[in-house]
Amino acid sequence: MRTTFLSVNPSDYNSSAVESVGISEGSNQVKVTFNGGKTYLYSNVCSECIYQLTLGSVKSLGKWVSEALVNNDVDYLQLA
């Protein structure tokens, strides 16, 4: 089964560290490409964190990535 990711535009969030973000609400996964080219797939992301981003309550995309993904003990896999 193929997972579909919704794209988030980093320029809407004033991010200097994040190049692109894709969200799969159905599988609670987030794919992040950082400036510099490294891409990670984060799994088991809490639904509340995903809703914060999709509903527009996030002011800083880099801070959200840091708090919701990197420092929140979610599983990840480096893709590139």
Legacy VTK file of the C-alpha trace (Angstrom):
# vtk DataFile Version 3.0
C-alpha trace
ASCII
DATASET POLYDATA
POINTS 80 float
0.000 0.000 0.000
1.321 3.411 -0.956
1.318 6.275 1.554
0.240 9.684 0.295
1.848 12.761 1.834
0.314 16.227 1.911
2.931 18.907 1.292
3.492 21.810 3.654
5.076 24.943 2.232
8.043 25.875 4.484
8.010 29.475 3.223
4.627 29.871 4.938
6.363 29.186 8.250
9.551 31.229 7.945
11.918 28.251 8.211
15.605 28.491 7.466
16.336 24.849 8.397
13.530 22.942 6.664
13.286 22.584 2.891
10.088 20.522 2.702
7.572 18.669 4.860
5.075 15.993 3.891
2.349 14.746 6.215
0.423 11.481 6.133
-2.363 11.864 8.674
-3.678 8.352 8.087
-0.394 6.696 9.043
0.864 9.386 11.472
4.035 9.856 9.457
5.914 13.012 8.569
8.643 13.247 5.929
11.085 16.140 6.398
13.837 17.309 4.066
16.259 19.661 5.734
18.296 22.309 3.945
21.413 20.467 2.916
19.419 17.556 1.512
18.991 15.047 4.345
15.509 13.518 4.368
13.941 11.676 7.296
10.708 9.750 7.699
9.250 10.109 11.197
6.690 7.508 12.320
4.273 7.330 15.240
3.935 11.111 15.308
1.198 12.116 17.722
-2.045 13.146 16.058
-2.151 16.384 18.038
1.236 17.414 16.632
0.057 16.728 13.086
-3.181 18.660 13.671
-1.206 21.645 14.985
0.610 21.827 11.672
-2.336 21.118 9.389
-4.645 23.543 11.201
-2.142 26.385 10.986
-1.418 26.934 14.673
2.340 26.533 14.126
4.338 29.771 13.914
7.811 28.302 13.362
8.227 25.154 11.271
11.767 24.537 12.537
10.614 24.750 16.149
7.702 22.411 15.409
10.038 19.852 13.782
12.353 20.082 16.766
9.639 19.759 19.410
7.183 17.388 17.698
9.664 15.097 15.951
13.342 15.339 16.865
12.957 15.786 20.644
9.701 13.854 21.046
11.001 10.262 20.969
9.336 9.277 17.680
10.728 6.603 15.384
12.651 7.807 12.337
14.476 6.519 9.318
16.960 8.490 7.218
15.877 8.234 3.577
18.525 10.392 1.923
LINES 1 81
80 0 1 2 3 4 5 6 7 8 9 10 11 12 13 14 15 16 17 18 19 20 21 22 23 24 25 26 27 28 29 30 31 32 33 34 35 36 37 38 39 40 41 42 43 44 45 46 47 48 49 50 51 52 53 54 55 56 57 58 59 60 61 62 63 64 65 66 67 68 69 70 71 72 73 74 75 76 77 78 79
